[in-house]
Amino acid sequence: MPVMLFKLRGVEDDEAEEIRALLAEHDVDYYETTNGRWGLGFAAIWLHDEHVYEHAKALIDEYQRERCLLAREAYEQLRLAGKHQTFWSMLKDRPLQVFLTVIAILIVCLFVLSPFVVL
């Protein structure tokens, strides 16, 4: 019976490609579903055989641990070099966008909190 192995919604293309390559490298038989033309489907990687689920899940878990460590290392290098993105760097680079975002957040907060605040 088919079993879902990995959801693809919100997954970057390079990560999805690396997972496909990892499964192919370890001879894991899988198929993939997409969101469909209008985005109403369920994008995921599925296994034909539920007996290989544990093995395939362990492969993906190990891959994701390694990817997480690499991302943290890359961020730490950017931080040490002073090139990571902060609120102040965004404010300096795109002041109008930051200003409009803050205004939008304040408007949403006003609507959400207005029933509890007597004006």
N, CA, C and O atoms as a printed pandas DataFrame, in Angstrom:
     atom_number atom_name residue_name chain_id  residue_number  x_coord  y_coord  z_coord
0              1         N          MET        A               1    0.843   -1.179    0.000
1              2        CA          MET        A               1    0.000    0.000    0.000
2              3         C          MET        A               1    0.891    1.247    0.000
3              4         O          MET        A               1    1.882    1.287    0.729
4              5         N          PRO        A               2    0.559    2.261   -0.801
5              6        CA          PRO        A               2    1.375    3.477   -0.862
6              7         C          PRO        A               2    1.369    4.226    0.470
7              8         O          PRO        A               2    0.370    4.255    1.189
8              9         N          VAL        A               3    2.502    4.822    0.768
9             10        CA          VAL        A               3    2.620    5.600    1.997
10            11         C          VAL        A               3    3.385    6.881    1.674
11            12         O          VAL        A               3    4.366    6.867    0.931
12            13         N          MET        A               4    2.907    8.007    2.260
13            14        CA          MET        A               4    3.550    9.286    1.999
14            15         C          MET        A               4    4.857    9.356    2.796
15            16         O          MET        A               4    4.897    9.049    3.988
16            17         N          LEU        A               5    5.912    9.765    2.107
17            18        CA          LEU        A               5    7.223    9.857    2.728
18            19         C          LEU        A               5    7.595   11.297    3.048
19            20         O          LEU        A               5    8.116   11.574    4.128
20            21         N          PHE        A               6    7.333   12.223    2.119
21            22        CA          PHE        A               6    7.857   13.576    2.261
22            23         C          PHE        A               6    6.933   14.563    1.562
23            24         O          PHE        A               6    6.664   14.426    0.368
24            25         N          LYS        A               7    6.448   15.556    2.301
25            26        CA          LYS        A               7    5.607   16.600    1.708
26            27         C          LYS        A               7    6.494   17.599    0.977
27            28         O          LYS        A               7    7.554   17.973    1.479
28            29         N          LEU        A               8    6.070   18.027   -0.195
29            30        CA          LEU        A               8    6.860   18.948   -1.009
30            31         C          LEU        A               8    6.364   20.387   -0.963
31            32         O          LEU        A               8    6.956   21.260   -1.598
32            33         N          ARG        A               9    5.299   20.648   -0.232
33            34        CA          ARG        A               9    4.781   22.018   -0.158
34            35         C          ARG        A               9    5.775   22.884    0.609
35            36         O          ARG        A               9    6.137   22.568    1.742
36            37         N          GLY        A              10    6.209   23.964   -0.006
37            38        CA          GLY        A              10    7.131   24.887    0.632
38            39         C          GLY        A              10    8.583   24.449    0.594
39            40         O          GLY        A              10    9.439   25.110    1.182
40            41         N          VAL        A              11    8.876   23.359   -0.079
41            42        CA          VAL        A              11   10.248   22.852   -0.153
42            43         C          VAL        A              11   10.942   23.508   -1.338
43            44         O          VAL        A              11   10.376   23.600   -2.428
44            45         N          GLU        A              12   12.163   23.958   -1.118
45            46        CA          GLU        A              12   12.914   24.579   -2.201
46            47         C          GLU        A              12   13.271   23.534   -3.250
47            48         O          GLU        A              12   13.404   22.349   -2.941
48            49         N          ASP        A              13   13.423   23.983   -4.490
49            50        CA          ASP        A              13   13.683   23.071   -5.606
50            51         C          ASP        A              13   14.965   22.283   -5.418
51            52         O          ASP        A              13   15.007   21.090   -5.719
52            53         N          ASP        A              14   16.017   22.932   -4.922
53            54        CA          ASP        A              14   17.285   22.217   -4.756
54            55         C          ASP        A              14   17.173   21.116   -3.699
55            56         O          ASP        A              14   17.774   20.052   -3.848
56            57         N          GLU        A              15   16.412   21.365   -2.642
57            58        CA          GLU        A              15   16.227   20.336   -1.615
58            59         C          GLU        A              15   15.428   19.154   -2.170
59            60         O          GLU        A              15   15.762   17.998   -1.909
60            61         N          ALA        A              16   14.378   19.447   -2.931
61            62        CA          ALA        A              16   13.578   18.372   -3.519
62            63         C          ALA        A              16   14.426   17.532   -4.474
63            64         O          ALA        A              16   14.330   16.305   -4.473
64            65         N          GLU        A              17   15.250   18.182   -5.283
65            66        CA          GLU        A              17   16.132   17.447   -6.196
66            67         C          GLU        A              17   17.122   16.572   -5.440
67            68         O          GLU        A              17   17.372   15.432   -5.831
68            69         N          GLU        A              18   17.679   17.097   -4.367
69            70        CA          GLU        A              18   18.636   16.318   -3.582
70            71         C          GLU        A              18   17.967   15.120   -2.917
71            72         O          GLU        A              18   18.582   14.060   -2.800
72            73         N          ILE        A              19   16.729   15.269   -2.484
73            74        CA          ILE        A              19   16.007   14.142   -1.881
74            75         C          ILE        A              19   15.695   13.091   -2.936
75            76         O          ILE        A              19   15.826   11.894   -2.679
76            77         N          ARG        A              20   15.285   13.529   -4.121
77            78        CA          ARG        A              20   15.053   12.564   -5.204
78            79         C          ARG        A              20   16.327   11.797   -5.533
79            80         O          ARG        A              20   16.299   10.580   -5.716
80            81         N          ALA        A              21   17.452   12.520   -5.607
81            82        CA          ALA        A              21   18.733   11.869   -5.903
82            83         C          ALA        A              21   19.119   10.906   -4.792
83            84         O          ALA        A              21   19.643    9.826   -5.065
84            85         N          LEU        A              22   18.869   11.282   -3.548
85            86        CA          LEU        A              22   19.183   10.416   -2.420
86            87         C          LEU        A              22   18.378    9.123   -2.480
87            88         O          LEU        A              22   18.920    8.039   -2.265
88            89         N          LEU        A              23   17.096    9.236   -2.768
89            90        CA          LEU        A              23   16.253    8.041   -2.871
90            91         C          LEU        A              23   16.675    7.170   -4.046
91            92         O          LEU        A              23   16.702    5.945   -3.934
92            93         N          ALA        A              24   17.001    7.791   -5.163
93            94        CA          ALA        A              24   17.448    7.022   -6.332
94            95         C          ALA        A              24   18.783    6.344   -6.055
95            96         O          ALA        A              24   19.004    5.211   -6.483
96            97         N          GLU        A              25   19.665    7.021   -5.350
97            98        CA          GLU        A              25   20.982    6.463   -5.024
98            99         C          GLU        A              25   20.866    5.219   -4.155
99           100         O          GLU        A              25   21.671    4.295   -4.270
100          101         N          HIS        A              26   19.859    5.201   -3.285
101          102        CA          HIS        A              26   19.665    4.063   -2.387
102          103         C          HIS        A              26   18.606    3.092   -2.898
103          104         O          HIS        A              26   18.113    2.256   -2.140
104          105         N          ASP        A              27   18.255    3.198   -4.176
105          106        CA          ASP        A              27   17.303    2.296   -4.831
106          107         C          ASP        A              27   15.958    2.207   -4.109
107          108         O          ASP        A              27   15.393    1.123   -3.957
108          109         N          VAL        A              28   15.465    3.339   -3.676
109          110        CA          VAL        A              28   14.144    3.394   -3.050
110          111         C          VAL        A              28   13.142    3.714   -4.144
111          112         O          VAL        A              28   13.246    4.741   -4.815
112          113         N          ASP        A              29   12.170    2.826   -4.318
113          114        CA          ASP        A              29   11.150    2.995   -5.350
114          115         C          ASP        A              29   10.085    3.972   -4.846
115          116         O          ASP        A              29    9.425    3.708   -3.841
116          117         N          TYR        A              30    9.918    5.092   -5.540
117          118        CA          TYR        A              30    8.984    6.122   -5.112
118          119         C          TYR        A              30    8.288    6.717   -6.322
119          120         O          TYR        A              30    8.690    6.500   -7.465
120          121         N          TYR        A              31    7.245    7.467   -6.047
121          122        CA          TYR        A              31    6.623    8.294   -7.085
122          123         C          TYR        A              31    6.242    9.623   -6.452
123          124         O          TYR        A              31    6.243    9.768   -5.229
124          125         N          GLU        A              32    5.918   10.583   -7.299
125          126        CA          GLU        A              32    5.700   11.939   -6.831
126          127         C          GLU        A              32    4.372   12.465   -7.339
127          128         O          GLU        A              32    3.990   12.231   -8.486
128          129         N          THR        A              33    3.674   13.177   -6.470
129          130        CA          THR        A              33    2.455   13.863   -6.878
130          131         C          THR        A              33    2.715   15.367   -6.817
131          132         O          THR        A              33    3.568   15.829   -6.058
132          133         N          THR        A              34    1.978   16.118   -7.616
133          134        CA          THR        A              34    2.172   17.568   -7.673
134          135         C          THR        A              34    0.928   18.285   -7.151
135          136         O          THR        A              34   -0.088   17.663   -6.841
136          137         N          ASN        A              35    1.038   19.599   -7.064
137          138        CA          ASN        A              35   -0.103   20.409   -6.650
138          139         C          ASN        A              35   -1.177   20.475   -7.727
139          140         O          ASN        A              35   -2.319   20.846   -7.454
140          141         N          GLY        A              36   -0.810   20.115   -8.938
141          142        CA          GLY        A              36   -1.764   20.193  -10.035
142          143         C          GLY        A              36   -1.771   21.567  -10.667
143          144         O          GLY        A              36   -1.035   22.462  -10.252
144          145         N          ARG        A              37   -2.592   21.720  -11.653
145          146        CA          ARG        A              37   -2.640   22.955  -12.424
146          147         C          ARG        A              37   -3.070   24.155  -11.597
147          148         O          ARG        A              37   -2.523   25.246  -11.756
148          149         N          TRP        A              38   -4.050   23.962  -10.709
149          150        CA          TRP        A              38   -4.567   25.082   -9.936
150          151         C          TRP        A              38   -4.093   25.063   -8.483
151          152         O          TRP        A              38   -4.600   25.823   -7.657
152          153         N          GLY        A              39   -3.152   24.225   -8.175
153          154        CA          GLY        A              39   -2.598   24.190   -6.822
154          155         C          GLY        A              39   -3.496   23.540   -5.797
155          156         O          GLY        A              39   -3.357   23.794   -4.600
156          157         N          LEU        A              40   -4.414   22.706   -6.244
157          158        CA          LEU        A              40   -5.348   22.067   -5.329
158          159         C          LEU        A              40   -4.915   20.664   -4.915
159          160         O          LEU        A              40   -5.519   20.068   -4.023
160          161         N          GLY        A              41   -3.878   20.132   -5.554
161          162        CA          GLY        A              41   -3.414   18.789   -5.237
162          163         C          GLY        A              41   -2.518   18.772   -4.010
163          164         O          GLY        A              41   -2.399   19.761   -3.287
164          165         N          PHE        A              42   -1.897   17.628   -3.798
165          166        CA          PHE        A              42   -1.040   17.419   -2.639
166          167         C          PHE        A              42    0.335   16.998   -3.134
167          168         O          PHE        A              42    0.547   15.841   -3.497
168          169         N          ALA        A              43    1.261   17.941   -3.144
169          170        CA          ALA        A              43    2.610   17.662   -3.629
170          171         C          ALA        A              43    3.372   16.879   -2.565
171          172         O          ALA        A              43    3.556   17.347   -1.441
172          173         N          ALA        A              44    3.812   15.676   -2.942
173          174        CA          ALA        A              44    4.522   14.830   -1.985
174          175         C          ALA        A              44    5.284   13.742   -2.725
175          176         O          ALA        A              44    5.062   13.484   -3.909
176          177         N          ILE        A              45    6.185   13.117   -1.987
177          178        CA          ILE        A              45    6.884   11.928   -2.475
178          179         C          ILE        A              45    6.287   10.748   -1.733
179          180         O          ILE        A              45    6.199   10.749   -0.505
180          181         N          TRP        A              46    5.881    9.748   -2.485
181          182        CA          TRP        A              46    5.203    8.576   -1.930
182          183         C          TRP        A              46    6.030    7.325   -2.212
183          184         O          TRP        A              46    6.758    7.252   -3.202
184          185         N          LEU        A              47    5.905    6.362   -1.337
185          186        CA          LEU        A              47    6.560    5.070   -1.528
186          187         C          LEU        A              47    5.528    4.052   -1.996
187          188         O          LEU        A              47    4.381    4.049   -1.548
188          189         N          HIS        A              48    5.965    3.191   -2.907
189          190        CA          HIS        A              48    5.089    2.106   -3.351
190          191         C          HIS        A              48    4.963    1.046   -2.267
191          192         O          HIS        A              48    3.895    0.463   -2.081
192          193         N          ASP        A              49    6.049    0.801   -1.559
193          194        CA          ASP        A              49    6.110   -0.283   -0.580
194          195         C          ASP        A              49    6.298    0.301    0.816
195          196         O          ASP        A              49    7.298    0.968    1.083
196          197         N          GLU        A              50    5.348    0.053    1.696
197          198        CA          GLU        A              50    5.435    0.595    3.049
198          199         C          GLU        A              50    6.526   -0.057    3.888
199          200         O          GLU        A              50    6.878    0.456    4.950
200          201         N          HIS        A              51    7.067   -1.184    3.423
201          202        CA          HIS        A              51    8.109   -1.882    4.178
202          203         C          HIS        A              51    9.451   -1.148    4.139
203          204         O          HIS        A              51   10.298   -1.384    5.000
204          205         N          VAL        A              52    9.661   -0.277    3.174
205          206        CA          VAL        A              52   10.917    0.477    3.087
206          207         C          VAL        A              52   10.791    1.877    3.685
207          208         O          VAL        A              52   11.713    2.688    3.596
208          209         N          TYR        A              53    9.634    2.147    4.297
209          210        CA          TYR        A              53    9.389    3.473    4.853
210          211         C          TYR        A              53   10.426    3.863    5.902
211          212         O          TYR        A              53   10.975    4.963    5.851
212          213         N          GLU        A              54   10.696    2.977    6.843
213          214        CA          GLU        A              54   11.635    3.292    7.929
214          215         C          GLU        A              54   13.024    3.613    7.382
215          216         O          GLU        A              54   13.674    4.556    7.833
216          217         N          HIS        A              55   13.467    2.833    6.421
217          218        CA          HIS        A              55   14.784    3.056    5.812
218          219         C          HIS        A              55   14.817    4.405    5.077
219          220         O          HIS        A              55   15.756    5.184    5.241
220          221         N          ALA        A              56   13.796    4.669    4.278
221          222        CA          ALA        A              56   13.742    5.917    3.515
222          223         C          ALA        A              56   13.600    7.122    4.446
223          224         O          ALA        A              56   14.216    8.161    4.210
224          225         N          LYS        A              57   12.805    6.991    5.487
225          226        CA          LYS        A              57   12.629    8.088    6.437
226          227         C          LYS        A              57   13.936    8.379    7.168
227          228         O          LYS        A              57   14.255    9.541    7.421
228          229         N          ALA        A              58   14.689    7.346    7.507
229          230        CA          ALA        A              58   15.981    7.540    8.162
230          231         C          ALA        A              58   16.957    8.256    7.231
231          232         O          ALA        A              58   17.728    9.105    7.679
232          233         N          LEU        A              59   16.931    7.922    5.938
233          234        CA          LEU        A              59   17.782    8.608    4.966
234          235         C          LEU        A              59   17.448   10.097    4.891
235          236         O          LEU        A              59   18.344   10.941    4.894
236          237         N          ILE        A              60   16.159   10.412    4.824
237          238        CA          ILE        A              60   15.735   11.807    4.719
238          239         C          ILE        A              60   16.030   12.556    6.011
239          240         O          ILE        A              60   16.449   13.713    5.970
240          241         N          ASP        A              61   15.820   11.920    7.150
241          242        CA          ASP        A              61   16.118   12.581    8.427
242          243         C          ASP        A              61   17.594   12.933    8.532
243          244         O          ASP        A              61   17.944   14.027    8.975
244          245         N          GLU        A              62   18.459   12.012    8.127
245          246        CA          GLU        A              62   19.898   12.278    8.168
246          247         C          GLU        A              62   20.268   13.392    7.194
247          248         O          GLU        A              62   21.079   14.259    7.517
248          249         N          TYR        A              63   19.674   13.369    6.005
249          250        CA          TYR        A              63   19.922   14.423    5.022
250          251         C          TYR        A              63   19.514   15.787    5.588
251          252         O          TYR        A              63   20.250   16.763    5.444
252          253         N          GLN        A              64   18.353   15.857    6.226
253          254        CA          GLN        A              64   17.874   17.128    6.750
254          255         C          GLN        A              64   18.729   17.624    7.913
255          256         O          GLN        A              64   18.924   18.830    8.067
256          257         N          ARG        A              65   19.238   16.708    8.728
257          258        CA          ARG        A              65   20.160   17.122    9.792
258          259         C          ARG        A              65   21.413   17.759    9.203
259          260         O          ARG        A              65   21.870   18.801    9.674
260          261         N          GLU        A              66   21.965   17.127    8.172
261          262        CA          GLU        A              66   23.163   17.672    7.521
262          263         C          GLU        A              66   22.866   19.020    6.868
263          264         O          GLU        A              66   23.679   19.941    6.953
264          265         N          ARG        A              67   21.714   19.141    6.220
265          266        CA          ARG        A              67   21.336   20.401    5.563
266          267         C          ARG        A              67   21.158   21.512    6.599
267          268         O          ARG        A              67   21.531   22.660    6.356
268          269         N          CYS        A              68   20.598   21.173    7.730
269          270        CA          CYS        A              68   20.411   22.150    8.799
270          271         C          CYS        A              68   21.761   22.628    9.321
271          272         O          CYS        A              68   21.953   23.825    9.535
272          273         N          LEU        A              69   22.686   21.713    9.525
273          274        CA          LEU        A              69   24.017   22.099   10.002
274          275         C          LEU        A              69   24.727   22.999    8.995
275          276         O          LEU        A              69   25.375   23.973    9.379
276          277         N          LEU        A              70   24.607   22.678    7.719
277          278        CA          LEU        A              70   25.231   23.516    6.688
278          279         C          LEU        A              70   24.617   24.917    6.657
279          280         O          LEU        A              70   25.328   25.910    6.502
280          281         N          ALA        A              71   23.305   24.989    6.805
281          282        CA          ALA        A              71   22.639   26.296    6.800
282          283         C          ALA        A              71   23.065   27.118    8.015
283          284         O          ALA        A              71   23.284   28.325    7.907
284          285         N          ARG        A              72   23.181   26.468    9.160
285          286        CA          ARG        A              72   23.625   27.187   10.359
286          287         C          ARG        A              72   25.059   27.677   10.214
287          288         O          ARG        A              72   25.387   28.791   10.623
288          289         N          GLU        A              73   25.904   26.845    9.636
289          290        CA          GLU        A              73   27.295   27.253    9.410
290          291         C          GLU        A              73   27.368   28.440    8.446
291          292         O          GLU        A              73   28.136   29.378    8.662
292          293         N          ALA        A              74   26.569   28.392    7.390
293          294        CA          ALA        A              74   26.563   29.495    6.423
294          295         C          ALA        A              74   26.075   30.782    7.084
295          296         O          ALA        A              74   26.634   31.852    6.843
296          297         N          TYR        A              75   25.037   30.684    7.913
297          298        CA          TYR        A              75   24.542   31.863    8.613
298          299         C          TYR        A              75   25.593   32.398    9.574
299          300         O          TYR        A              75   25.801   33.608    9.659
300          301         N          GLU        A              76   26.252   31.506   10.294
301          302        CA          GLU        A              76   27.273   31.937   11.249
302          303         C          GLU        A              76   28.422   32.648   10.536
303          304         O          GLU        A              76   28.961   33.628   11.052
304          305         N          GLN        A              77   28.798   32.160    9.355
305          306        CA          GLN        A              77   29.850   32.823    8.583
306          307         C          GLN        A              77   29.404   34.222    8.149
307          308         O          GLN        A              77   30.183   35.173    8.212
308          309         N          LEU        A              78   28.157   34.340    7.711
309          310        CA          LEU        A              78   27.629   35.653    7.338
310          311         C          LEU        A              78   27.572   36.584    8.544
311          312         O          LEU        A              78   27.880   37.771    8.441
312          313         N          ARG        A              79   27.174   36.033    9.682
313          314        CA          ARG        A              79   27.074   36.846   10.892
314          315         C          ARG        A              79   28.446   37.348   11.327
315          316         O          ARG        A              79   28.608   38.514   11.687
316          317         N          LEU        A              80   29.427   36.454   11.289
317          318        CA          LEU        A              80   30.777   36.854   11.682
318          319         C          LEU        A              80   31.369   37.888   10.724
319          320         O          LEU        A              80   32.155   38.745   11.127
320          321         N          ALA        A              81   30.983   37.793    9.455
321          322        CA          ALA        A              81   31.463   38.759    8.468
322          323         C          ALA        A              81   30.647   40.050    8.490
323          324         O          ALA        A              81   30.996   41.020    7.817
324          325         N          GLY        A              82   29.556   40.061    9.268
325          326        CA          GLY        A              82   28.714   41.251    9.350
326          327         C          GLY        A              82   27.809   41.427    8.152
327          328         O          GLY        A              82   27.342   42.535    7.891
328          329         N          LYS        A              83   27.550   40.357    7.415
329          330        CA          LYS        A              83   26.735   40.454    6.200
330          331         C          LYS        A              83   25.349   39.829    6.355
331          332         O          LYS        A              83   24.593   39.765    5.386
332          333         N          HIS        A              84   25.003   39.366    7.568
333          334        CA          HIS        A              84   23.681   38.778    7.755
334          335         C          HIS        A              84   22.634   39.882    7.802
335          336         O          HIS        A              84   22.946   41.042    8.072
336          337         N          GLN        A              85   21.406   39.507    7.539
337          338        CA          GLN        A              85   20.348   40.501    7.436
338          339         C          GLN        A              85   19.714   40.721    8.805
339          340         O          GLN        A              85   19.299   39.767    9.465
340          341         N          THR        A              86   19.641   41.952    9.219
341          342        CA          THR        A              86   18.997   42.338   10.466
342          343         C          THR        A              86   17.894   43.338   10.145
343          344         O          THR        A              86   17.745   43.779    9.006
344          345         N          PHE        A              87   17.125   43.684   11.171
345          346        CA          PHE        A              87   16.078   44.682   10.978
346          347         C          PHE        A              87   16.672   46.001   10.509
347          348         O          PHE        A              87   16.137   46.652    9.612
348          349         N          TRP        A              88   17.777   46.383   11.123
349          350        CA          TRP        A              88   18.382   47.665   10.788
350          351         C          TRP        A              88   18.971   47.671    9.380
351          352         O          TRP        A              88   18.926   48.691    8.693
352          353         N          SER        A              89   19.522   46.542    8.948
353          354        CA          SER        A              89   20.047   46.502    7.580
354          355         C          SER        A              89   18.905   46.538    6.565
355          356         O          SER        A              89   19.035   47.141    5.500
356          357         N          MET        A              90   17.774   45.884    6.902
357          358        CA          MET        A              90   16.615   45.965    6.011
358          359         C          MET        A              90   16.068   47.384    5.968
359          360         O          MET        A              90   15.669   47.871    4.910
360          361         N          LEU        A              91   16.051   48.053    7.131
361          362        CA          LEU        A              91   15.567   49.429    7.187
362          363         C          LEU        A              91   16.451   50.350    6.349
363          364         O          LEU        A              91   15.964   51.278    5.704
364          365         N          LYS        A              92   17.735   50.086    6.367
365          366        CA          LYS        A              92   18.667   50.905    5.582
366          367         C          LYS        A              92   18.528   50.622    4.082
367          368         O          LYS        A              92   18.589   51.546    3.270
368          369         N          ASP        A              93   18.341   49.340    3.710
369          370        CA          ASP        A              93   18.271   48.962    2.300
370          371         C          ASP        A              93   16.915   49.273    1.662
371          372         O          ASP        A              93   16.850   49.722    0.517
372          373         N          ARG        A              94   15.826   49.030    2.415
373          374        CA          ARG        A              94   14.478   49.201    1.872
374          375         C          ARG        A              94   13.578   49.906    2.886
375          376         O          ARG        A              94   12.692   49.275    3.464
376          377         N          PRO        A              95   13.789   51.194    3.109
377          378        CA          PRO        A              95   13.027   51.886    4.156
378          379         C          PRO        A              95   11.521   51.943    3.889
379          380         O          PRO        A              95   10.730   51.815    4.823
380          381         N          LEU        A              96   11.120   52.128    2.651
381          382        CA          LEU        A              96    9.693   52.217    2.343
382          383         C          LEU        A              96    8.993   50.887    2.619
383          384         O          LEU        A              96    7.909   50.866    3.202
384          385         N          GLN        A              97    9.601   49.788    2.206
385          386        CA          GLN        A              97    9.012   48.474    2.428
386          387         C          GLN        A              97    8.879   48.188    3.927
387          388         O          GLN        A              97    7.848   47.681    4.371
388          389         N          VAL        A              98    9.897   48.504    4.694
389          390        CA          VAL        A              98    9.857   48.276    6.141
390          391         C          VAL        A              98    8.779   49.158    6.773
391          392         O          VAL        A              98    8.012   48.691    7.615
392          393         N          PHE        A              99    8.718   50.408    6.377
393          394        CA          PHE        A              99    7.719   51.327    6.919
394          395         C          PHE        A              99    6.310   50.832    6.631
395          396         O          PHE        A              99    5.465   50.817    7.527
396          397         N          LEU        A             100    6.043   50.423    5.384
397          398        CA          LEU        A             100    4.702   49.936    5.029
398          399         C          LEU        A             100    4.361   48.639    5.751
399          400         O          LEU        A             100    3.207   48.415    6.117
400          401         N          THR        A             101    5.353   47.789    5.956
401          402        CA          THR        A             101    5.124   46.537    6.686
402          403         C          THR        A             101    4.777   46.822    8.142
403          404         O          THR        A             101    3.853   46.217    8.686
404          405         N          VAL        A             102    5.491   47.718    8.765
405          406        CA          VAL        A             102    5.204   48.084   10.157
406          407         C          VAL        A             102    3.819   48.697   10.267
407          408         O          VAL        A             102    3.082   48.391   11.205
408          409         N          ILE        A             103    3.455   49.554    9.329
409          410        CA          ILE        A             103    2.107   50.156    9.329
410          411         C          ILE        A             103    1.049   49.061    9.177
411          412         O          ILE        A             103    0.036   49.085    9.875
412          413         N          ALA        A             104    1.269   48.113    8.283
413          414        CA          ALA        A             104    0.313   47.019    8.093
414          415         C          ALA        A             104    0.174   46.185    9.364
415          416         O          ALA        A             104   -0.935   45.790    9.724
416          417         N          ILE        A             105    1.280   45.916   10.043
417          418        CA          ILE        A             105    1.231   45.155   11.296
418          419         C          ILE        A             105    0.440   45.923   12.350
419          420         O          ILE        A             105   -0.362   45.334   13.075
420          421         N          LEU        A             106    0.657   47.214   12.437
421          422        CA          LEU        A             106   -0.073   48.025   13.413
422          423         C          LEU        A             106   -1.567   48.060   13.112
423          424         O          LEU        A             106   -2.383   48.028   14.034
424          425         N          ILE        A             107   -1.935   48.125   11.838
425          426        CA          ILE        A             107   -3.351   48.122   11.460
426          427         C          ILE        A             107   -3.998   46.786   11.826
427          428         O          ILE        A             107   -5.109   46.759   12.354
428          429         N          VAL        A             108   -3.315   45.694   11.549
429          430        CA          VAL        A             108   -3.846   44.374   11.913
430          431         C          VAL        A             108   -4.000   44.266   13.421
431          432         O          VAL        A             108   -5.020   43.774   13.905
432          433         N          CYS        A             109   -3.005   44.719   14.167
433          434        CA          CYS        A             109   -3.093   44.696   15.633
434          435         C          CYS        A             109   -4.265   45.536   16.121
435          436         O          CYS        A             109   -4.966   45.147   17.056
436          437         N          LEU        A             110   -4.476   46.680   15.494
437          438        CA          LEU        A             110   -5.596   47.541   15.871
438          439         C          LEU        A             110   -6.919   46.814   15.686
439          440         O          LEU        A             110   -7.768   46.856   16.577
440          441         N          PHE        A             111   -7.116   46.149   14.551
441          442        CA          PHE        A             111   -8.355   45.426   14.303
442          443         C          PHE        A             111   -8.518   44.234   15.238
443          444         O          PHE        A             111   -9.626   43.952   15.693
444          445         N          VAL        A             112   -7.435   43.540   15.525
445          446        CA          VAL        A             112   -7.519   42.356   16.385
446          447         C          VAL        A             112   -7.805   42.757   17.829
447          448         O          VAL        A             112   -8.586   42.102   18.518
448          449         N          LEU        A             113   -7.175   43.826   18.279
449          450        CA          LEU        A             113   -7.318   44.215   19.677
450          451         C          LEU        A             113   -8.469   45.181   19.943
451          452         O          LEU        A             113   -8.802   45.432   21.101
452          453         N          SER        A             114   -9.080   45.727   18.896
453          454        CA          SER        A             114  -10.135   46.730   19.072
454          455         C          SER        A             114  -11.320   46.218   19.895
455          456         O          SER        A             114  -11.882   47.015   20.647
456          457         N          PRO        A             115  -11.744   44.958   19.813
457          458        CA          PRO        A             115  -12.860   44.526   20.678
458          459         C          PRO        A             115  -12.514   44.558   22.157
459          460         O          PRO        A             115  -13.417   44.621   22.992
460          461         N          PHE        A             116  -11.237   44.517   22.504
461          462        CA          PHE        A             116  -10.842   44.461   23.899
462          463         C          PHE        A             116  -10.431   45.816   24.465
463          464         O          PHE        A             116  -10.248   45.959   25.674
464          465         N          VAL        A             117  -10.288   46.797   23.601
465          466        CA          VAL        A             117   -9.857   48.117   24.038
466          467         C          VAL        A             117  -11.005   49.098   23.851
467          468         O          VAL        A             117  -11.580   49.206   22.768
468          469         N          VAL        A             118  -11.323   49.801   24.911
469          470        CA          VAL        A             118  -12.381   50.811   24.821
470          471         C          VAL        A             118  -11.735   52.121   24.423
471          472         O          VAL        A             118  -10.872   52.642   25.130
472          473         N          LEU        A             119  -12.158   52.647   23.289
473          474        CA          LEU        A             119  -11.573   53.910   22.816
474          475         C          LEU        A             119  -12.328   55.099   23.318
475          476         O          LEU        A             119  -11.966   56.235   23.011
